[in-house]
Each structure stands twice: as structure tokens, then as C-alpha cells.
Amino acid sequence: MGMDECLDQFVQRHRAPAAAAAVVGADGAVESHAVGVRRRGSSDVALASDRWHIGSCTKTFTAVLWGCLIERGEAAWGMPVAEAVASIGGRIHPDWAGQTVDSVLRCRAGLGANLSPDQMRRSWTDPRPLAEQRVDIARQALSFPPDRPGRFVYSNLGYVVVGAAIDGLAGTTFEQALADRVLKPLGIDTAGFGPPGEVWGHPARLRLVHVGALAGPAADPSDPHSDNPAALSSAGTMHITMADWAKFVSVFLQSGPSLLDPGTVDRLLQMPPGRTAGMAMGWNKPPYMKGVAYAMQGSNTLWSAAALIDDERRRAALVACNDGRSRVLNDTPRLAVRLLEDQ
């Protein structure tokens, strides 16, 4: 079955506005397609060359940037959290002495899942530079002791703390360091942060805690609430074309571009020893997906995205959809599996 037919079936089944996908192979060739419309109820056709929001799939970009800092001697594996954020000032609780940036990237350091509701409200309207905002968020988070470190808690807050560490260690902002050390070397020029202008996200009409149901209206990108606050850029606010996202994911393939040493890539993909649940540094190792070695998912509640790497690390499939309903998000990995099998 062709990619367009797979995407069309997905869009029709979920009555989603649009979906896009890409497959990248061992030779680096990328095939990308899109079907549907940029906004529900419009006739404006969505394109694979449009920018698509990938939500928490951004975390793998942050992890790769951390790997770049390590290879440049600006950071180290096993670096203590307190050492990594030494430049932010303030009082760091002494119990953080036993936690490392590795454990933060694996969401096992004892940081909470998200900013507090009050922090979220203030962040949406905070006019200060993002590096200043990240410093305040990290300083507040680390002033308290870690909560049951070693336990897996998926943490956007943790990746904001890593963003603050990169601000200090790289000698520039997280965003600029990502552009200079990851995106430009890979020939990626469509990545940015916040809601993309051309394709609009769609929230669920009804949301109860983490479950969103019923198709909702398009969210105007000029509305700050059409994405998470900008201070979460290192955790999950990236948009990018499917072809450029595929270029990035190819870093993790066996024959991928030489942005990082193979040992660094292996370390980023390494699951915590002896753990059956959790994640590596942005990626997960799904136990029940035949032929899939690694997977990731992302959503800002208005978009859904997923990427999979096959068990030989020779091919990858990526999917994005401008619909944040839970059933759409849950089905994106299944669509990616089909694309791996069919293409």
C-alpha cells in the first residue's frame, strides 16, 4: 500500500484534518507525503513541505545536542546536575548531589512532570528572554530535593532544566546552540519553535486530565495557548518539515550521518539497566512492536507525532497529524509501523 493511501485511511478513520509522514532508508533517501487540509473546514491543502509540530519528539533533539556538548568537551556523561547548572546561581538542594544529567534525560532524576499551573500561566505572557526564564524554572525546581529519584516520571520540567544547563555550558542559548551544532550540520533549515504558521493544530473539544476526545476547532497560531509556553522549547515546542525531521532521525540509523560518534549515539539510545519501563534519552524501546527497536511520541494537545526505527536501525518512519485527540495520538505509532512494513 502506498504512503498516500495509508495516510488517507488514517485521516478518514479519525476524521482528522491532515496527516503527514516520511520514511528514511539506509541510503539516506527520504520519501515524504501529506494528505488533508491545513485547517478543519478549509480547502487549503496540507503539504509534506509544510512545517509540522512534533511536540515531545523535540526531546531527542535536546539529547543529541547534549551529546554534541560532550564530544566538544563542554559536558560529560555522568555529569552531576549541580555541576551542569552551576552558572544559574541560587541555592541548589544538597540532595541533588547524587543525580546526573543522564538521569534527567532518562526522566529518573526525581523532577516533577511539568511546570506548576501558576508557572504555566506566567510563562505564556513572560516577555523575558527564554534563557532567563529557563534559569528561573531550573533554580526553583532544584531548590527542592529530588522526589524518589530512580523512579520513572516522564518530565517536561527535566528537559527545561537540561535546556538551562546548555544555556550556561554552550556559551550561547539552547536555541542557538541547537541551530549551530545540530541543525546546520545536518542541512536542516525549516526547524523552529512554537506553532507553525501554515498548518494549524486542533485541540480536543473535551479534555479530562490527560484524555482528549471529540474533534475541536482549529487553533490560531497567534494565540499563545496554541502551544505550550515558549520556555519549554527544549522539552517540546518544535516544528519542522517531514523531510528535515527525517534527516535528523537518520542520525540514529546505522548508516546515518556522522554528526556524532557511534558510541555517543549508542549511549543516547541506551535504556537504564535492569529497567522494564521508562525511556532512553528521548527514545523508548517498545516491547510489543514487532520489528521496531525504538519509538518516540509527541503531543502538545493540539498535535500528534510519532517516529519509529526498525530493529536493524536501517530505516525509520515518522508521522505527524494536526489533531491532538488521544485516539489520534495513540494511533500514530501504528501508522508508522505500517509505513515501515509497506514502504
Backbone torsions as a table, in degrees:
resi	resn	phi	psi	omega
1	MET	NA	135.3	-179.1
2	GLY	-72.8	161.4	-178.7
3	MET	-62.1	-41.5	179.5
4	ASP	-60.6	-40.8	-179.9
5	GLU	-66.5	-41.7	176.6
6	CYS	-59.7	-45.9	180.0
7	LEU	-64.9	-41.6	-179.1
8	ASP	-63.2	-42.6	177.2
9	GLN	-61.2	-41.6	178.8
10	PHE	-61.6	-48.8	-179.2
11	VAL	-62.4	-43.3	-178.9
12	GLN	-67.5	-41.4	-178.3
13	ARG	-62.3	-39.4	-176.2
14	HIS	-99.9	-2.3	-175.1
15	ARG	51.6	42.8	178.1
16	ALA	-83.9	154.6	178.0
17	PRO	-63.8	-47.5	-176.6
18	ALA	-160.4	163.8	173.4
19	ALA	-149.6	149.3	178.4
20	ALA	-133.4	155.9	-179.5
21	ALA	-151.6	160.6	174.9
22	ALA	-147.1	147.8	172.6
23	VAL	-126.3	131.9	177.4
24	VAL	-121.2	134.1	-176.2
25	GLY	-105.1	-177.0	-176.9
26	ALA	-62.4	-26.7	-180.0
27	ASP	-86.6	1.9	179.6
28	GLY	85.4	-4.1	179.3
29	ALA	-69.8	137.7	-177.6
30	VAL	-117.6	130.5	170.9
31	GLU	-113.8	126.4	-179.2
32	SER	-135.8	144.1	-178.7
33	HIS	-144.8	163.5	173.9
34	ALA	-148.0	149.6	173.3
35	VAL	-135.4	157.3	176.6
36	GLY	101.9	-163.5	-174.2
37	VAL	-122.2	155.5	-176.2
38	ARG	-70.8	-25.8	178.3
39	ARG	-141.5	138.1	179.0
40	ARG	-58.3	129.8	179.1
41	GLY	90.5	-4.6	179.6
42	SER	-101.2	172.7	175.2
43	SER	-111.2	12.6	-177.6
44	ASP	-79.2	108.1	-171.5
45	VAL	-70.6	132.3	176.4
46	ALA	-78.3	145.7	-177.6
47	LEU	-123.4	149.5	174.6
48	ALA	-62.6	-27.5	179.6
49	SER	-80.0	-4.2	171.1
50	ASP	-70.0	162.9	175.4
51	ARG	-89.5	133.8	-176.0
52	TRP	-119.5	137.9	-179.0
53	HIS	-78.5	131.1	-175.5
54	ILE	-112.8	5.7	173.2
55	GLY	53.1	-132.2	-173.9
56	SER	-71.2	-5.4	170.3
57	CYS	-63.5	-13.8	172.1
58	THR	-57.8	-28.4	-175.1
59	LYS	-58.7	-32.1	178.8
60	THR	-68.5	-30.6	175.2
61	PHE	-64.8	-43.1	179.2
62	THR	-63.4	-40.6	179.2
63	ALA	-65.7	-41.3	178.0
64	VAL	-63.9	-40.6	176.9
65	LEU	-61.3	-39.5	176.2
66	TRP	-61.0	-40.8	175.9
67	GLY	-61.1	-37.8	177.1
68	CYS	-63.6	-41.3	178.2
69	LEU	-62.1	-38.8	179.5
70	ILE	-64.5	-44.8	-178.5
71	GLU	-67.2	-24.1	177.2
72	ARG	-88.5	0.8	179.3
73	GLY	78.8	14.1	-179.7
74	GLU	-93.1	-10.0	177.9
75	ALA	-150.7	-178.5	-178.4
76	ALA	-152.9	150.5	171.3
77	TRP	-61.2	141.8	-179.1
78	GLY	73.3	15.6	-179.3
79	MET	-66.1	127.0	178.2
80	PRO	-60.9	142.4	179.7
81	VAL	-55.9	-44.9	-177.4
82	ALA	-61.2	-36.3	177.6
83	GLU	-70.3	-39.5	-177.5
84	ALA	-65.3	-31.9	-177.1
85	VAL	-108.8	22.9	-175.9
86	ALA	-56.7	-28.4	-175.2
87	SER	-76.9	-10.6	-174.3
88	ILE	-80.1	-16.6	-179.4
89	GLY	73.4	-171.9	-178.8
90	GLY	78.6	176.6	-177.3
91	ARG	-95.1	117.3	174.5
92	ILE	-95.6	128.8	-177.2
93	HIS	-59.6	135.3	-175.9
94	PRO	-59.8	-22.2	-178.9
95	ASP	-68.4	-12.4	176.4
96	TRP	-75.7	-6.4	-178.3
97	ALA	-58.7	-28.4	-177.4
98	GLY	-92.0	1.9	-176.6
99	GLN	-108.9	145.8	-177.1
100	THR	-116.9	165.2	175.1
101	VAL	-63.8	-33.1	175.9
102	ASP	-54.6	-46.1	-178.3
103	SER	-69.5	-30.5	175.2
104	VAL	-65.4	-45.5	-179.7
105	LEU	-64.8	-25.2	177.4
106	ARG	-94.8	5.4	177.3
107	CYS	60.1	40.8	178.4
108	ARG	-129.0	19.0	-174.9
109	ALA	-89.8	-14.3	-178.2
110	GLY	102.7	16.2	174.8
111	LEU	-89.0	150.9	178.9
112	GLY	-68.3	171.1	-175.3
113	ALA	-71.0	-41.9	-170.8
114	ASN	-145.3	171.3	168.6
115	LEU	-62.4	154.9	176.0
116	SER	-68.1	158.0	176.9
117	PRO	-53.4	-38.0	178.8
118	ASP	-67.3	-41.5	177.1
119	GLN	-62.3	-40.1	179.0
120	MET	-61.7	-46.7	-178.5
121	ARG	-60.9	-44.3	-179.0
122	ARG	-69.2	-34.6	-177.4
123	SER	-66.6	-32.7	-177.9
124	TRP	-63.2	-25.7	-177.4
125	THR	-116.5	7.3	-177.4
126	ASP	-72.7	120.3	-177.1
127	PRO	-87.0	-5.1	-175.0
128	ARG	-70.3	158.3	174.4
129	PRO	-54.6	147.3	-175.0
130	LEU	-62.2	-34.4	179.1
131	ALA	-61.5	-39.6	177.2
132	GLU	-65.4	-40.7	178.9
133	GLN	-64.0	-42.6	179.5
134	ARG	-63.3	-38.9	178.0
135	VAL	-58.7	-46.4	-179.9
136	ASP	-63.0	-42.2	-180.0
137	ILE	-63.9	-45.6	-179.8
138	ALA	-65.6	-43.2	-179.1
139	ARG	-59.9	-43.3	-179.9
140	GLN	-68.1	-43.9	-178.1
141	ALA	-62.0	-40.0	-174.8
142	LEU	-86.9	-2.4	175.3
143	SER	-76.7	-15.0	176.4
144	PHE	-104.0	155.3	178.8
145	PRO	-70.0	154.6	175.4
146	PRO	-61.9	144.0	-178.0
147	ASP	-97.9	105.8	178.5
148	ARG	49.9	60.8	178.6
149	PRO	-58.6	146.8	-175.6
150	GLY	99.7	-23.2	176.4
151	ARG	-83.4	137.8	-179.9
152	PHE	-77.9	120.8	172.4
153	VAL	-134.8	110.8	-178.4
154	TYR	-58.3	120.5	-165.2
155	SER	-129.7	105.7	167.9
156	ASN	-65.9	-37.6	179.1
157	LEU	-57.3	-41.1	179.9
158	GLY	-59.9	-40.1	-179.7
159	TYR	-73.6	-25.0	171.1
160	VAL	-67.8	-40.3	176.8
161	VAL	-61.9	-41.8	176.8
162	VAL	-63.4	-39.3	175.8
163	GLY	-58.8	-41.3	177.7
164	ALA	-65.1	-38.2	177.5
165	ALA	-63.8	-41.9	179.6
166	ILE	-64.8	-39.2	176.2
167	ASP	-51.3	-43.0	-177.0
168	GLY	-79.7	-38.3	-173.5
169	LEU	-81.6	-31.1	-175.3
170	ALA	-85.0	-10.3	-179.3
171	GLY	74.6	12.9	176.9
172	THR	-156.5	-178.1	-179.2
173	THR	-75.1	159.4	175.1
174	PHE	-53.8	-46.4	-176.8
175	GLU	-61.7	-43.3	-179.3
176	GLN	-70.9	-39.1	178.2
177	ALA	-63.1	-40.2	178.0
178	LEU	-62.3	-44.5	180.0
179	ALA	-62.5	-46.2	-173.9
180	ASP	-73.4	-35.5	-168.4
181	ARG	-106.2	-16.7	-179.1
182	VAL	-121.5	-56.3	-171.5
183	LEU	-69.3	-51.8	-177.8
184	LYS	-62.3	-44.8	178.2
185	PRO	-60.5	-26.5	179.7
186	LEU	-91.0	-0.8	-178.7
187	GLY	73.9	27.6	-179.8
188	ILE	-96.6	120.5	-178.8
189	ASP	-127.8	10.7	-179.1
190	THR	-109.4	-2.3	-176.6
191	ALA	-76.6	141.9	175.6
192	GLY	-158.8	-173.1	-176.3
193	PHE	-125.4	147.7	-178.2
194	GLY	95.8	179.2	-178.3
195	PRO	-67.4	134.0	177.1
196	PRO	-68.8	153.4	-174.7
197	GLY	-78.8	-32.7	-171.9
198	GLU	-83.9	-46.9	178.6
199	VAL	-99.5	131.1	-177.4
200	TRP	-101.1	142.3	175.3
201	GLY	-79.7	161.4	-178.4
202	HIS	-133.9	114.8	177.0
203	PRO	-78.6	162.9	170.9
204	ALA	-67.9	147.0	178.2
205	ARG	-71.4	-29.6	-179.4
206	LEU	-127.5	126.9	179.0
207	ARG	-132.5	123.8	176.8
208	LEU	-119.4	108.4	-176.4
209	VAL	56.1	-108.7	-175.4
210	HIS	-104.7	8.9	-177.4
211	VAL	-111.7	124.2	178.5
212	GLY	-116.5	131.7	-177.5
213	ALA	-136.3	161.9	179.0
214	LEU	70.7	132.0	-176.6
215	ALA	-66.0	131.9	-178.5
216	GLY	-109.8	174.0	-177.9
217	PRO	-78.1	165.1	176.6
218	ALA	-65.9	144.5	-179.5
219	ALA	-103.7	117.7	-179.0
220	ASP	-61.3	124.4	-179.5
221	PRO	-59.7	-20.3	178.2
222	SER	-74.2	-12.8	177.1
223	ASP	-82.0	121.2	-179.4
224	PRO	-54.2	-28.2	-177.5
225	HIS	-82.2	6.9	175.3
226	SER	-82.7	5.9	171.7
227	ASP	-157.3	170.8	171.5
228	ASN	-65.5	161.9	177.3
229	PRO	-55.2	147.6	-175.9
230	ALA	-61.2	-24.6	179.6
231	ALA	-64.2	-13.2	178.7
232	LEU	-92.1	20.4	-175.4
233	SER	-56.0	-38.8	-178.9
234	SER	-76.6	-8.6	-179.1
235	ALA	-104.8	-29.4	-176.7
236	GLY	168.0	49.9	177.0
237	THR	-126.6	22.9	-174.5
238	MET	-83.4	143.5	165.8
239	HIS	-121.0	154.5	-173.2
240	ILE	-170.2	154.8	172.8
241	THR	-73.1	158.9	-179.2
242	MET	-64.0	-40.1	-179.0
243	ALA	-64.1	-40.7	179.2
244	ASP	-70.9	-35.9	175.9
245	TRP	-62.4	-40.7	178.4
246	ALA	-63.0	-37.7	175.7
247	LYS	-57.8	-42.9	-179.8
248	PHE	-66.5	-47.7	-177.2
249	VAL	-61.8	-28.5	179.9
250	SER	-63.6	-16.1	174.3
251	VAL	-57.5	-29.6	-175.7
252	PHE	-90.9	-3.6	177.6
253	LEU	-82.9	155.2	-176.4
254	GLN	-59.4	-32.5	-178.3
255	SER	-106.9	22.6	-174.2
256	GLY	-72.1	174.4	179.8
257	PRO	-62.6	153.7	-173.3
258	SER	-89.7	47.4	175.8
259	LEU	-64.8	-40.0	-178.9
260	LEU	-126.2	154.9	172.6
261	ASP	-63.2	147.7	179.1
262	PRO	-55.1	-36.3	179.0
263	GLY	-64.5	-34.7	177.6
264	THR	-67.8	-42.9	177.8
265	VAL	-61.5	-44.0	178.6
266	ASP	-60.2	-39.2	179.8
267	ARG	-65.8	-39.8	178.6
268	LEU	-64.1	-30.8	-178.1
269	LEU	-89.8	-5.2	-172.9
270	GLN	-75.0	124.3	175.3
271	MET	-77.9	151.2	176.3
272	PRO	-57.5	136.4	-177.0
273	PRO	-63.7	139.0	175.6
274	GLY	74.0	9.1	-178.3
275	ARG	-102.2	139.4	177.1
276	THR	-104.1	-13.1	178.9
277	ALA	-132.5	153.3	177.9
278	GLY	125.0	-150.6	-174.7
279	MET	-153.9	159.9	169.4
280	ALA	-82.0	-146.5	-177.9
281	MET	-93.4	76.7	-178.6
282	GLY	103.2	-30.0	179.3
283	TRP	-101.0	158.1	173.1
284	ASN	-121.1	158.6	177.2
285	LYS	-111.4	94.7	-172.8
286	PRO	-72.1	125.8	-175.6
287	PRO	-79.3	-17.7	-172.0
288	TYR	-115.3	15.3	177.6
289	MET	-106.2	105.6	-178.4
290	LYS	-63.3	130.4	176.9
291	GLY	81.9	5.1	-177.7
292	VAL	-114.4	126.6	179.0
293	ALA	-91.6	-41.0	-175.0
294	TYR	-142.0	149.0	-179.7
295	ALA	-146.0	155.2	170.2
296	MET	-146.3	154.1	176.7
297	GLN	-134.1	155.6	178.0
298	GLY	-150.2	146.5	175.3
299	SER	-161.8	139.4	171.3
300	ASN	-107.3	20.5	-177.0
301	THR	78.3	-3.8	174.3
302	LEU	-117.8	-11.4	-178.5
303	TRP	-136.7	160.6	174.7
304	SER	-134.7	140.2	-178.8
305	ALA	-150.6	152.9	176.3
306	ALA	-155.2	152.3	174.3
307	ALA	-141.0	141.2	-180.0
308	LEU	-131.1	146.7	173.3
309	ILE	-118.7	135.1	-177.7
310	ASP	-71.1	168.6	-170.7
311	ASP	-72.5	-6.8	173.3
312	GLU	-102.5	0.1	-176.2
313	ARG	52.6	45.0	178.4
314	ARG	-111.7	-21.7	-177.2
315	ARG	-143.9	155.0	177.4
316	ALA	-140.5	149.5	175.3
317	ALA	-126.8	139.0	-176.1
318	LEU	-130.2	142.9	-178.5
319	VAL	-137.7	140.5	172.6
320	ALA	-139.4	145.8	-178.8
321	CYS	-142.8	137.3	-178.4
322	ASN	-87.9	50.0	-179.8
323	ASP	-146.0	124.5	-174.5
324	GLY	-99.0	11.4	178.8
325	ARG	-64.0	149.0	-175.1
326	SER	-60.4	-40.9	-177.2
327	ARG	-68.9	-27.8	175.3
328	VAL	-69.7	-48.4	178.5
329	LEU	-58.1	-43.7	-177.5
330	ASN	-65.7	-23.9	-176.7
331	ASP	-94.1	-11.7	-179.5
332	THR	-61.9	-39.2	177.3
333	PRO	-64.8	-35.0	179.0
334	ARG	-64.2	-39.8	176.5
335	LEU	-63.4	-42.4	179.3
336	ALA	-62.9	-37.7	176.7
337	VAL	-61.4	-44.2	179.1
338	ARG	-60.3	-40.6	-179.6
339	LEU	-66.8	-37.1	176.0
340	LEU	-63.1	-38.7	-176.7
341	GLU	-75.5	-36.1	-170.2
342	ASP	-91.0	-30.7	-171.4
343	GLN	-81.6	NA	NA
